[in-house]
């Protein structure tokens, strides 16, 4: 099934194949989680400067990060419109550093971050240890995190 995932891919931020892998992982996770087939999500692959700007504007942290999620407010949708889950924004440079540190390909890291962002959009949190552990277990179940990384 094709999912309504809108990809915004900043030139120079990963390859088309890496972006496609992240979109496929996101679509697979949406299917596995039973998310409405019409639900839309935006995936933005960009650079550290953009994540730093967003992190400062929305979290008060003047530094880049790997992924930020911006859930939509269902009350903002006009009646009859398909559900819009929100935006997932990933710094490809930050992800590349994480992939190198973990010893796996960038595409794998982008898949993990895309699904991690999706889990935030649907209400999961990782601010608490219990929440973080629940998210890690889901990421393993969804096939984007190795069990030994959990």
N, CA, C and O atoms as a GROMACS GRO file, in nm:
protein
  600
    1UNK      N    1   0.084  -0.118   0.000
    1UNK     CA    2   0.000   0.000   0.000
    1UNK      C    3   0.089   0.124   0.000
    1UNK      O    4   0.190   0.129   0.070
    2UNK      N    5   0.052   0.222  -0.078
    2UNK     CA    6   0.125   0.348  -0.081
    2UNK      C    7   0.071   0.438   0.028
    2UNK      O    8  -0.051   0.454   0.043
    3UNK      N    9   0.158   0.495   0.103
    3UNK     CA   10   0.123   0.586   0.212
    3UNK      C   11   0.143   0.730   0.168
    3UNK      O   12   0.235   0.759   0.092
    4UNK      N   13   0.057   0.821   0.215
    4UNK     CA   14   0.077   0.963   0.182
    4UNK      C   15   0.186   1.025   0.270
    4UNK      O   16   0.159   1.093   0.368
    5UNK      N   17   0.310   0.999   0.230
    5UNK     CA   18   0.427   1.054   0.300
    5UNK      C   19   0.490   1.156   0.207
    5UNK      O   20   0.530   1.124   0.095
    6UNK      N   21   0.499   1.278   0.253
    6UNK     CA   22   0.559   1.386   0.174
    6UNK      C   23   0.704   1.398   0.217
    6UNK      O   24   0.734   1.422   0.334
    7UNK      N   25   0.795   1.382   0.123
    7UNK     CA   26   0.938   1.389   0.150
    7UNK      C   27   0.991   1.524   0.104
    7UNK      O   28   0.970   1.565  -0.010
    8UNK      N   29   1.059   1.592   0.195
    8UNK     CA   30   1.133   1.715   0.162
    8UNK      C   31   1.280   1.680   0.186
    8UNK      O   32   1.322   1.658   0.300
    9UNK      N   33   1.356   1.676   0.079
    9UNK     CA   34   1.494   1.630   0.085
    9UNK      C   35   1.587   1.743   0.043
    9UNK      O   36   1.597   1.775  -0.076
   10UNK      N   37   1.655   1.805   0.139
   10UNK     CA   38   1.748   1.912   0.111
   10UNK      C   39   1.865   1.858   0.028
   10UNK      O   40   1.925   1.757   0.066
   11UNK      N   41   1.897   1.923  -0.083
   11UNK     CA   42   2.011   1.876  -0.164
   11UNK      C   43   2.138   1.865  -0.080
   11UNK      O   44   2.169   1.951   0.002
   12UNK      N   45   2.212   1.756  -0.103
   12UNK     CA   46   2.336   1.734  -0.031
   12UNK      C   47   2.318   1.666   0.104
   12UNK      O   48   2.416   1.640   0.173
   13UNK      N   49   2.195   1.638   0.141
   13UNK     CA   50   2.166   1.573   0.269
   13UNK      C   51   2.124   1.428   0.246
   13UNK      O   52   2.006   1.395   0.249
   14UNK      N   53   2.223   1.344   0.222
   14UNK     CA   54   2.197   1.204   0.197
   14UNK      C   55   2.161   1.180   0.052
   14UNK      O   56   2.138   1.273  -0.025
   15UNK      N   57   2.156   1.053   0.016
   15UNK     CA   58   2.126   1.015  -0.122
   15UNK      C   59   1.977   0.988  -0.138
   15UNK      O   60   1.903   0.975  -0.040
   16UNK      N   61   1.934   0.979  -0.262
   16UNK     CA   62   1.795   0.945  -0.290
   16UNK      C   63   1.763   0.806  -0.236
   16UNK      O   64   1.653   0.784  -0.185
   17UNK      N   65   1.856   0.712  -0.246
   17UNK     CA   66   1.834   0.577  -0.196
   17UNK      C   67   1.817   0.577  -0.044
   17UNK      O   68   1.734   0.504   0.010
   18UNK      N   69   1.895   0.658   0.025
   18UNK     CA   70   1.882   0.667   0.171
   18UNK      C   71   1.748   0.728   0.210
   18UNK      O   72   1.683   0.684   0.305
   19UNK      N   73   1.706   0.831   0.136
   19UNK     CA   74   1.576   0.894   0.161
   19UNK      C   75   1.464   0.794   0.135
   19UNK      O   76   1.369   0.786   0.213
   20UNK      N   77   1.474   0.717   0.026
   20UNK     CA   78   1.373   0.617  -0.007
   20UNK      C   79   1.364   0.510   0.103
   20UNK      O   80   1.255   0.465   0.137
   21UNK      N   81   1.478   0.471   0.157
   21UNK     CA   82   1.478   0.372   0.265
   21UNK      C   83   1.404   0.425   0.387
   21UNK      O   84   1.327   0.352   0.449
   22UNK      N   85   1.425   0.551   0.420
   22UNK     CA   86   1.356   0.611   0.535
   22UNK      C   87   1.206   0.618   0.511
   22UNK      O   88   1.128   0.592   0.602
   23UNK      N   89   1.166   0.652   0.390
   23UNK     CA   90   1.023   0.658   0.357
   23UNK      C   91   0.962   0.518   0.366
   23UNK      O   92   0.852   0.502   0.420
   24UNK      N   93   1.030   0.416   0.315
   24UNK     CA   94   0.979   0.279   0.323
   24UNK      C   95   0.966   0.232   0.468
   24UNK      O   96   0.867   0.169   0.504
   25UNK      N   97   1.066   0.264   0.551
   25UNK     CA   98   1.060   0.227   0.692
   25UNK      C   99   0.943   0.296   0.762
   25UNK      O  100   0.873   0.235   0.842
   26UNK      N  101   0.923   0.421   0.730
   26UNK     CA  102   0.812   0.498   0.787
   26UNK      C  103   0.678   0.437   0.746
   26UNK      O  104   0.590   0.419   0.829
   27UNK      N  105   0.663   0.406   0.618
   27UNK     CA  106   0.539   0.346   0.568
   27UNK      C  107   0.515   0.209   0.633
   27UNK      O  108   0.403   0.178   0.673
   28UNK      N  109   0.619   0.130   0.644
   28UNK     CA  110   0.606  -0.001   0.708
   28UNK      C  111   0.565   0.009   0.853
   28UNK      O  112   0.483  -0.069   0.901
   29UNK      N  113   0.623   0.106   0.924
   29UNK     CA  114   0.587   0.126   1.065
   29UNK      C  115   0.443   0.174   1.078
   29UNK      O  116   0.371   0.131   1.168
   30UNK      N  117   0.400   0.261   0.988
   30UNK     CA  118   0.262   0.308   0.992
   30UNK      C  119   0.166   0.191   0.970
   30UNK      O  120   0.063   0.182   1.037
   31UNK      N  121   0.199   0.102   0.877
   31UNK     CA  122   0.117  -0.017   0.854
   31UNK      C  123   0.115  -0.105   0.978
   31UNK      O  124   0.008  -0.146   1.024
   32UNK      N  125   0.233  -0.135   1.033
   32UNK     CA  126   0.244  -0.224   1.148
   32UNK      C  127   0.171  -0.169   1.271
   32UNK      O  128   0.118  -0.245   1.352
   33UNK      N  129   0.170  -0.037   1.284
   33UNK     CA  130   0.103   0.026   1.399
   33UNK      C  131  -0.047   0.042   1.377
   33UNK      O  132  -0.118   0.086   1.467
   34UNK      N  133  -0.094   0.008   1.259
   34UNK     CA  134  -0.236   0.019   1.231
   34UNK      C  135  -0.285   0.161   1.216
   34UNK      O  136  -0.401   0.191   1.243
   35UNK      N  137  -0.197   0.249   1.172
   35UNK     CA  138  -0.234   0.389   1.152
   35UNK      C  139  -0.321   0.400   1.027
   35UNK      O  140  -0.294   0.337   0.925
   36UNK      N  141  -0.425   0.479   1.037
   36UNK     CA  142  -0.519   0.503   0.927
   36UNK      C  143  -0.441   0.516   0.795
   36UNK      O  144  -0.346   0.593   0.786
   37UNK      N  145  -0.484   0.441   0.695
   37UNK     CA  146  -0.414   0.439   0.566
   37UNK      C  147  -0.412   0.575   0.498
   37UNK      O  148  -0.325   0.601   0.415
   38UNK      N  149  -0.507   0.662   0.532
   38UNK     CA  150  -0.512   0.795   0.471
   38UNK      C  151  -0.428   0.898   0.548
   38UNK      O  152  -0.412   1.010   0.501
   39UNK      N  153  -0.375   0.859   0.664
   39UNK     CA  154  -0.300   0.954   0.747
   39UNK      C  155  -0.174   1.000   0.674
   39UNK      O  156  -0.098   0.919   0.620
   40UNK      N  157  -0.155   1.131   0.673
   40UNK     CA  158  -0.039   1.190   0.607
   40UNK      C  159   0.067   1.228   0.708
   40UNK      O  160   0.038   1.257   0.825
   41UNK      N  161   0.190   1.227   0.662
   41UNK     CA  162   0.304   1.270   0.743
   41UNK      C  163   0.406   1.333   0.649
   41UNK      O  164   0.416   1.294   0.532
   42UNK      N  165   0.480   1.430   0.700
   42UNK     CA  166   0.590   1.490   0.623
   42UNK      C  167   0.722   1.445   0.684
   42UNK      O  168   0.738   1.447   0.806
   43UNK      N  169   0.815   1.405   0.600
   43UNK     CA  170   0.949   1.369   0.641
   43UNK      C  171   1.045   1.467   0.577
   43UNK      O  172   1.050   1.480   0.454
   44UNK      N  173   1.122   1.537   0.660
   44UNK     CA  174   1.215   1.638   0.613
   44UNK      C  175   1.357   1.592   0.645
   44UNK      O  176   1.391   1.572   0.762
   45UNK      N  177   1.439   1.576   0.543
   45UNK     CA  178   1.580   1.542   0.560
   45UNK      C  179   1.660   1.666   0.528
   45UNK      O  180   1.660   1.714   0.415
   46UNK      N  181   1.727   1.718   0.628
   46UNK     CA  182   1.793   1.848   0.612
   46UNK      C  183   1.928   1.848   0.685
   46UNK      O  184   1.988   1.743   0.705
   47UNK      N  185   1.975   1.965   0.724
   47UNK     CA  186   2.109   1.977   0.780
   47UNK      C  187   2.106   2.020   0.927
   47UNK      O  188   2.002   2.051   0.984
   48UNK      N  189   2.226   2.021   0.987
   48UNK     CA  190   2.240   2.059   1.128
   48UNK      C  191   2.190   2.201   1.154
   48UNK      O  192   2.131   2.228   1.259
   49UNK      N  193   2.215   2.292   1.061
   49UNK     CA  194   2.176   2.432   1.083
   49UNK      C  195   2.025   2.444   1.100
   49UNK      O  196   1.977   2.518   1.186
   50UNK      N  197   1.949   2.371   1.020
   50UNK     CA  198   1.803   2.376   1.030
   50UNK      C  199   1.755   2.313   1.161
   50UNK      O  200   1.665   2.367   1.226
   51UNK      N  201   1.814   2.200   1.200
   51UNK     CA  202   1.774   2.138   1.327
   51UNK      C  203   1.812   2.225   1.446
   51UNK      O  204   1.740   2.231   1.545
   52UNK      N  205   1.926   2.292   1.435
   52UNK     CA  206   1.966   2.384   1.542
   52UNK      C  207   1.865   2.498   1.553
   52UNK      O  208   1.825   2.536   1.663
   53UNK      N  209   1.823   2.553   1.439
   53UNK     CA  210   1.727   2.663   1.439
   53UNK      C  211   1.594   2.618   1.501
   53UNK      O  212   1.536   2.687   1.584
   54UNK      N  213   1.546   2.502   1.459
   54UNK     CA  214   1.420   2.450   1.511
   54UNK      C  215   1.430   2.413   1.658
   54UNK      O  216   1.338   2.439   1.736
   55UNK      N  217   1.541   2.354   1.697
   55UNK     CA  218   1.561   2.315   1.836
   55UNK      C  219   1.561   2.439   1.926
   55UNK      O  220   1.505   2.435   2.036
   56UNK      N  221   1.621   2.547   1.880
   56UNK     CA  222   1.621   2.671   1.958
   56UNK      C  223   1.481   2.732   1.963
   56UNK      O  224   1.435   2.774   2.069
   57UNK      N  225   1.415   2.736   1.849
   57UNK     CA  226   1.283   2.799   1.842
   57UNK      C  227   1.178   2.724   1.923
   57UNK      O  228   1.093   2.786   1.986
   58UNK      N  229   1.183   2.592   1.922
   58UNK     CA  230   1.075   2.514   1.984
   58UNK      C  231   1.112   2.448   2.115
   58UNK      O  232   1.023   2.411   2.192
   59UNK      N  233   1.241   2.434   2.144
   59UNK     CA  234   1.280   2.368   2.268
   59UNK      C  235   1.374   2.452   2.352
   59UNK      O  236   1.410   2.413   2.464
   60UNK      N  237   1.416   2.568   2.299
   60UNK     CA  238   1.505   2.654   2.374
   60UNK      C  239   1.647   2.602   2.384
   60UNK      O  240   1.724   2.649   2.468
   61UNK      N  241   1.683   2.507   2.299
   61UNK     CA  242   1.818   2.448   2.301
   61UNK      C  243   1.895   2.494   2.178
   61UNK      O  244   1.856   2.464   2.065
   62UNK      N  245   2.003   2.566   2.198
   62UNK     CA  246   2.080   2.623   2.089
   62UNK      C  247   2.187   2.524   2.042
   62UNK      O  248   2.307   2.548   2.055
   63UNK      N  249   2.140   2.412   1.987
   63UNK     CA  250   2.230   2.310   1.934
   63UNK      C  251   2.151   2.222   1.839
   63UNK      O  252   2.029   2.212   1.851
   64UNK      N  253   2.221   2.159   1.745
   64UNK     CA  254   2.149   2.066   1.656
   64UNK      C  255   2.112   1.940   1.733
   64UNK      O  256   2.161   1.915   1.843
   65UNK      N  257   2.026   1.862   1.675
   65UNK     CA  258   1.988   1.732   1.729
   65UNK      C  259   1.960   1.640   1.612
   65UNK      O  260   1.963   1.684   1.497
   66UNK      N  261   1.934   1.514   1.638
   66UNK     CA  262   1.914   1.420   1.528
   66UNK      C  263   1.776   1.428   1.466
   66UNK      O  264   1.763   1.431   1.344
   67UNK      N  265   1.670   1.432   1.548
   67UNK     CA  266   1.534   1.431   1.496
   67UNK      C  267   1.442   1.511   1.587
   67UNK      O  268   1.454   1.508   1.709
   68UNK      N  269   1.351   1.583   1.524
   68UNK     CA  270   1.246   1.655   1.595
   68UNK      C  271   1.113   1.616   1.531
   68UNK      O  272   1.103   1.598   1.410
   69UNK      N  273   1.012   1.604   1.613
   69UNK     CA  274   0.878   1.572   1.566
   69UNK      C  275   0.784   1.685   1.604
   69UNK      O  276   0.789   1.739   1.714
   70UNK      N  277   0.697   1.718   1.510
   70UNK     CA  278   0.600   1.825   1.530
   70UNK      C  279   0.461   1.770   1.502
   70UNK      O  280   0.414   1.774   1.388
   71UNK      N  281   0.394   1.717   1.606
   71UNK     CA  282   0.260   1.662   1.584
   71UNK      C  283   0.160   1.770   1.545
   71UNK      O  284   0.170   1.884   1.590
   72UNK      N  285   0.066   1.732   1.462
   72UNK     CA  286  -0.039   1.827   1.424
   72UNK      C  287  -0.149   1.823   1.530
   72UNK      O  288  -0.156   1.730   1.611
   73UNK      N  289  -0.232   1.923   1.526
   73UNK     CA  290  -0.349   1.928   1.613
   73UNK      C  291  -0.468   1.885   1.527
   73UNK      O  292  -0.505   1.956   1.433
   74UNK      N  293  -0.530   1.771   1.559
   74UNK     CA  294  -0.642   1.724   1.477
   74UNK      C  295  -0.755   1.827   1.467
   74UNK      O  296  -0.831   1.826   1.370
   75UNK      N  297  -0.767   1.913   1.565
   75UNK     CA  298  -0.872   2.016   1.561
   75UNK      C  299  -0.845   2.122   1.456
   75UNK      O  300  -0.935   2.198   1.419
   76UNK      N  301  -0.720   2.128   1.405
   76UNK     CA  302  -0.686   2.227   1.303
   76UNK      C  303  -0.723   2.181   1.162
   76UNK      O  304  -0.717   2.260   1.068
   77UNK      N  305  -0.760   2.055   1.146
   77UNK     CA  306  -0.794   2.003   1.013
   77UNK      C  307  -0.939   2.037   0.978
   77UNK      O  308  -1.029   2.023   1.060
   78UNK      N  309  -0.960   2.081   0.855
   78UNK     CA  310  -1.098   2.102   0.811
   78UNK      C  311  -1.174   1.969   0.809
   78UNK      O  312  -1.114   1.865   0.783
   79UNK      N  313  -1.303   1.972   0.835
   79UNK     CA  314  -1.382   1.848   0.832
   79UNK      C  315  -1.368   1.776   0.698
   79UNK      O  316  -1.370   1.839   0.592
   80UNK      N  317  -1.354   1.645   0.705
   80UNK     CA  318  -1.345   1.564   0.584
   80UNK      C  319  -1.204   1.548   0.529
   80UNK      O  320  -1.183   1.469   0.438
   81UNK      N  321  -1.108   1.623   0.583
   81UNK     CA  322  -0.970   1.610   0.536
   81UNK      C  323  -0.907   1.485   0.598
   81UNK      O  324  -0.942   1.447   0.709
   82UNK      N  325  -0.813   1.421   0.526
   82UNK     CA  326  -0.747   1.305   0.584
   82UNK      C  327  -0.665   1.347   0.706
   82UNK      O  328  -0.620   1.461   0.715
   83UNK      N  329  -0.645   1.254   0.799
   83UNK     CA  330  -0.567   1.289   0.918
   83UNK      C  331  -0.424   1.329   0.879
   83UNK      O  332  -0.362   1.266   0.794
   84UNK      N  333  -0.374   1.432   0.943
   84UNK     CA  334  -0.236   1.474   0.922
   84UNK      C  335  -0.163   1.454   1.055
   84UNK      O  336  -0.193   1.523   1.153
   85UNK      N  337  -0.068   1.360   1.059
   85UNK     CA  338   0.002   1.330   1.184
   85UNK      C  339   0.099   1.439   1.224
   85UNK      O  340   0.111   1.471   1.342
   86UNK      N  341   0.169   1.497   1.127
   86UNK     CA  342   0.266   1.602   1.158
   86UNK      C  343   0.393   1.587   1.077
   86UNK      O  344   0.397   1.519   0.975
   87UNK      N  345   0.498   1.652   1.126
   87UNK     CA  346   0.626   1.659   1.056
   87UNK      C  347   0.735   1.590   1.137
   87UNK      O  348   0.740   1.601   1.260
   88UNK      N  349   0.822   1.519   1.067
   88UNK     CA  350   0.942   1.459   1.125
   88UNK      C  351   1.059   1.523   1.053
   88UNK      O  352   1.069   1.515   0.930
   89UNK      N  353   1.148   1.588   1.128
   89UNK     CA  354   1.262   1.659   1.069
   89UNK      C  355   1.390   1.595   1.120
   89UNK      O  356   1.413   1.586   1.240
   90UNK      N  357   1.474   1.553   1.027
   90UNK     CA  358   1.598   1.482   1.061
   90UNK      C  359   1.718   1.557   1.006
   90UNK      O  360   1.719   1.599   0.891
   91UNK      N  361   1.821   1.574   1.091
   91UNK     CA  362   1.949   1.625   1.045
   91UNK      C  363   2.029   1.508   0.991
   91UNK      O  364   2.068   1.419   1.067
   92UNK      N  365   2.054   1.508   0.862
   92UNK     CA  366   2.127   1.398   0.800
   92UNK      C  367   2.272   1.397   0.849
   92UNK      O  368   2.330   1.289   0.868
   93UNK      N  369   2.332   1.513   0.869
   93UNK     CA  370   2.471   1.518   0.919
   93UNK      C  371   2.479   1.458   1.060
   93UNK      O  372   2.570   1.382   1.090
   94UNK      N  373   2.385   1.493   1.144
   94UNK     CA  374   2.381   1.440   1.281
   94UNK      C  375   2.359   1.289   1.275
   94UNK      O  376   2.422   1.213   1.349
   95UNK      N  377   2.268   1.246   1.187
   95UNK     CA  378   2.241   1.104   1.170
   95UNK      C  379   2.365   1.031   1.120
   95UNK      O  380   2.393   0.919   1.163
   96UNK      N  381   2.440   1.093   1.029
   96UNK     CA  382   2.561   1.031   0.976
   96UNK      C  383   2.664   1.008   1.087
   96UNK      O  384   2.730   0.905   1.091
   97UNK      N  385   2.676   1.105   1.176
   97UNK     CA  386   2.767   1.089   1.289
   97UNK      C  387   2.721   0.975   1.380
   97UNK      O  388   2.802   0.896   1.428
   98UNK      N  389   2.590   0.967   1.404
   98UNK     CA  390   2.536   0.859   1.486
   98UNK      C  391   2.557   0.723   1.422
   98UNK      O  392   2.589   0.626   1.490
   99UNK      N  393   2.539   0.717   1.290
   99UNK     CA  394   2.559   0.592   1.217
   99UNK      C  395   2.705   0.549   1.225
   99UNK      O  396   2.734   0.431   1.246
  100UNK      N  397   2.797   0.644   1.208
  100UNK     CA  398   2.939   0.611   1.214
  100UNK      C  399   2.976   0.560   1.354
  100UNK      O  400   3.052   0.464   1.368
  101UNK      N  401   2.923   0.625   1.456
  101UNK     CA  402   2.951   0.584   1.593
  101UNK      C  403   2.896   0.444   1.620
  101UNK      O  404   2.960   0.364   1.689
  102UNK      N  405   2.778   0.414   1.566
  102UNK     CA  406   2.716   0.283   1.587
  102UNK      C  407   2.773   0.176   1.493
  102UNK      O  408   2.752   0.057   1.515
  103UNK      N  409   2.844   0.219   1.389
  103UNK     CA  410   2.903   0.125   1.295
  103UNK      C  411   2.804   0.065   1.197
  103UNK      O  412   2.820  -0.050   1.154
  104UNK      N  413   2.701   0.142   1.162
  104UNK     CA  414   2.607   0.093   1.060
  104UNK      C  415   2.584   0.201   0.954
  104UNK      O  416   2.623   0.316   0.974
  105UNK      N  417   2.522   0.165   0.843
  105UNK     CA  418   2.503   0.260   0.733
  105UNK      C  419   2.408   0.375   0.770
  105UNK      O  420   2.322   0.361   0.857
  106UNK      N  421   2.427   0.486   0.702
  106UNK     CA  422   2.341   0.603   0.723
  106UNK      C  423   2.194   0.568   0.696
  106UNK      O  424   2.107   0.615   0.769
  107UNK      N  425   2.166   0.489   0.595
  107UNK     CA  426   2.027   0.454   0.565
  107UNK      C  427   1.960   0.390   0.686
  107UNK      O  428   1.844   0.419   0.715
  108UNK      N  429   2.030   0.303   0.755
  108UNK     CA  430   1.973   0.238   0.875
  108UNK      C  431   1.942   0.341   0.983
  108UNK      O  432   1.838   0.333   1.048
  109UNK      N  433   2.030   0.436   1.002
  109UNK     CA  434   2.009   0.540   1.104
  109UNK      C  435   1.890   0.628   1.066
  109UNK      O  436   1.810   0.665   1.152
  110UNK      N  437   1.879   0.662   0.938
  110UNK     CA  438   1.765   0.744   0.894
  110UNK      C  439   1.634   0.670   0.914
  110UNK      O  440   1.534   0.731   0.951
  111UNK      N  441   1.633   0.539   0.890
  111UNK     CA  442   1.512   0.459   0.913
  111UNK      C  443   1.474   0.462   1.060
  111UNK      O  444   1.358   0.481   1.095
  112UNK      N  445   1.573   0.443   1.146
  112UNK     CA  446   1.548   0.446   1.291
  112UNK      C  447   1.493   0.582   1.333
  112UNK      O  448   1.394   0.589   1.406
  113UNK      N  449   1.555   0.688   1.287
  113UNK     CA  450   1.512   0.822   1.328
  113UNK      C  451   1.373   0.856   1.274
  113UNK      O  452   1.294   0.920   1.343
  114UNK      N  453   1.343   0.813   1.152
  114UNK     CA  454   1.210   0.839   1.095
  114UNK      C  455   1.103   0.769   1.179
  114UNK      O  456   1.000   0.829   1.211
  115UNK      N  457   1.127   0.644   1.212
  115UNK     CA  458   1.029   0.569   1.292
  115UNK      C  459   1.023   0.625   1.434
  115UNK      O  460   0.915   0.634   1.492
  116UNK      N  461   1.136   0.662   1.490
  116UNK     CA  462   1.138   0.724   1.623
  116UNK      C  463   1.050   0.850   1.622
  116UNK      O  464   0.970   0.874   1.712
  117UNK      N  465   1.068   0.931   1.518
  117UNK     CA  466   0.987   1.052   1.505
  117UNK      C  467   0.839   1.020   1.493
  117UNK      O  468   0.755   1.088   1.552
  118UNK      N  469   0.806   0.915   1.416
  118UNK     CA  470   0.666   0.873   1.402
  118UNK      C  471   0.608   0.834   1.537
  118UNK      O  472   0.495   0.870   1.569
  119UNK      N  473   0.684   0.760   1.616
  119UNK     CA  474   0.635   0.719   1.748
  119UNK      C  475   0.601   0.841   1.833
  119UNK      O  476   0.503   0.840   1.907
  120UNK      N  477   0.682   0.946   1.823
  120UNK     CA  478   0.649   1.070   1.894
  120UNK      C  479   0.520   1.130   1.840
  120UNK      O  480   0.437   1.179   1.918
  121UNK      N  481   0.501   1.127   1.709
  121UNK     CA  482   0.380   1.185   1.650
  121UNK      C  483   0.254   1.116   1.699
  121UNK      O  484   0.149   1.179   1.709
  122UNK      N  485   0.264   0.987   1.729
  122UNK     CA  486   0.145   0.914   1.773
  122UNK      C  487   0.136   0.904   1.925
  122UNK      O  488   0.057   0.825   1.978
  123UNK      N  489   0.218   0.983   1.995
  123UNK     CA  490   0.199   0.998   2.139
  123UNK      C  491   0.299   0.933   2.231
  123UNK      O  492   0.285   0.944   2.352
  124UNK      N  493   0.400   0.866   2.178
  124UNK     CA  494   0.502   0.806   2.265
  124UNK      C  495   0.601   0.912   2.310
  124UNK      O  496   0.624   1.011   2.241
  125UNK      N  497   0.658   0.891   2.429
  125UNK     CA  498   0.757   0.985   2.482
  125UNK      C  499   0.881   0.907   2.526
  125UNK      O  500   0.874   0.788   2.557
  126UNK      N  501   0.992   0.977   2.527
  126UNK     CA  502   1.116   0.915   2.576
  126UNK      C  503   1.185   1.001   2.680
  126UNK      O  504   1.305   0.985   2.705
  127UNK      N  505   1.110   1.092   2.741
  127UNK     CA  506   1.168   1.177   2.845
  127UNK      C  507   1.188   1.096   2.974
  127UNK      O  508   1.280   1.125   3.051
  128UNK      N  509   1.105   0.998   2.998
  128UNK     CA  510   1.121   0.912   3.115
  128UNK      C  511   1.193   0.784   3.073
  128UNK      O  512   1.190   0.748   2.955
  129UNK      N  513   1.256   0.716   3.167
  129UNK     CA  514   1.324   0.592   3.134
  129UNK      C  515   1.225   0.487   3.087
  129UNK      O  516   1.254   0.411   2.994
  130UNK      N  517   1.107   0.481   3.150
  130UNK     CA  518   1.004   0.384   3.109
  130UNK      C  519   0.957   0.413   2.967
  130UNK      O  520   0.939   0.321   2.887
  131UNK      N  521   0.937   0.540   2.935
  131UNK     CA  522   0.895   0.578   2.800
  131UNK      C  523   1.001   0.547   2.698
  131UNK      O  524   0.971   0.496   2.590
  132UNK      N  525   1.127   0.578   2.732
  132UNK     CA  526   1.238   0.551   2.640
  132UNK      C  527   1.251   0.401   2.615
  132UNK      O  528   1.274   0.359   2.502
  133UNK      N  529   1.236   0.320   2.720
  133UNK     CA  530   1.245   0.175   2.705
  133UNK      C  531   1.132   0.122   2.618
  133UNK      O  532   1.153   0.035   2.534
  134UNK      N  533   1.011   0.175   2.637
  134UNK     CA  534   0.896   0.132   2.556
  134UNK      C  535   0.920   0.167   2.409
  134UNK      O  536   0.888   0.088   2.320
  135UNK      N  537   0.975   0.286   2.383
  135UNK     CA  538   1.004   0.324   2.245
  135UNK      C  539   1.111   0.234   2.185
  135UNK      O  540   1.099   0.192   2.070
  136UNK      N  541   1.216   0.203   2.261
  136UNK     CA  542   1.321   0.114   2.210
  136UNK      C  543   1.263  -0.023   2.175
  136UNK      O  544   1.297  -0.079   2.071
  137UNK      N  545   1.176  -0.077   2.262
  137UNK     CA  546   1.114  -0.207   2.233
  137UNK      C  547   1.032  -0.200   2.104
  137UNK      O  548   1.039  -0.291   2.022
  138UNK      N  549   0.955  -0.094   2.088
  138UNK     CA  550   0.876  -0.079   1.965
  138UNK      C  551   0.966  -0.069   1.842
  138UNK      O  552   0.936  -0.128   1.738
  139UNK      N  553   1.076   0.005   1.853
  139UNK     CA  554   1.169   0.019   1.741
  139UNK      C  555   1.229  -0.115   1.702
  139UNK      O  556   1.249  -0.143   1.584
  140UNK      N  557   1.256  -0.201   1.803
  140UNK     CA  558   1.306  -0.337   1.774
  140UNK      C  559   1.196  -0.415   1.705
  140UNK      O  560   1.221  -0.480   1.603
  141UNK      N  561   1.074  -0.411   1.758
  141UNK     CA  562   0.961  -0.483   1.699
  141UNK      C  563   0.934  -0.437   1.556
  141UNK      O  564   0.894  -0.517   1.471
  142UNK      N  565   0.954  -0.309   1.529
  142UNK     CA  566   0.928  -0.254   1.396
  142UNK      C  567   1.046  -0.275   1.300
  142UNK      O  568   1.038  -0.240   1.183
  143UNK      N  569   1.154  -0.333   1.352
  143UNK     CA  570   1.267  -0.371   1.266
  143UNK      C  571   1.365  -0.261   1.232
  143UNK      O  572   1.443  -0.275   1.138
  144UNK      N  573   1.363  -0.150   1.307
  144UNK     CA  574   1.456  -0.041   1.276
  144UNK      C  575   1.567  -0.028   1.380
  144UNK      O  576   1.658   0.053   1.364
  145UNK      N  577   1.560  -0.108   1.486
  145UNK     CA  578   1.664  -0.108   1.589
  145UNK      C  579   1.698  -0.254   1.616
  145UNK      O  580   1.610  -0.338   1.632
  146UNK      N  581   1.827  -0.283   1.622
  146UNK     CA  582   1.871  -0.419   1.655
  146UNK      C  583   1.843  -0.444   1.803
  146UNK      O  584   1.856  -0.353   1.885
  147UNK      N  585   1.805  -0.566   1.837
  147UNK     CA  586   1.773  -0.601   1.976
  147UNK      C  587   1.889  -0.571   2.069
  147UNK      O  588   1.869  -0.527   2.182
  148UNK      N  589   2.011  -0.595   2.022
  148UNK     CA  590   2.127  -0.570   2.109
  148UNK      C  591   2.152  -0.421   2.130
  148UNK      O  592   2.226  -0.384   2.222
  149UNK      N  593   2.091  -0.333   2.047
  149UNK     CA  594   2.102  -0.189   2.067
  149UNK      C  595   1.998  -0.140   2.166
  149UNK      O  596   2.008  -0.028   2.216
  150UNK      N  597   1.898  -0.223   2.195
  150UNK     CA  598   1.786  -0.185   2.278
  150UNK      C  599   1.823  -0.155   2.418
  150UNK      O  600   1.737  -0.122   2.499
   0.00000   0.00000   0.00000
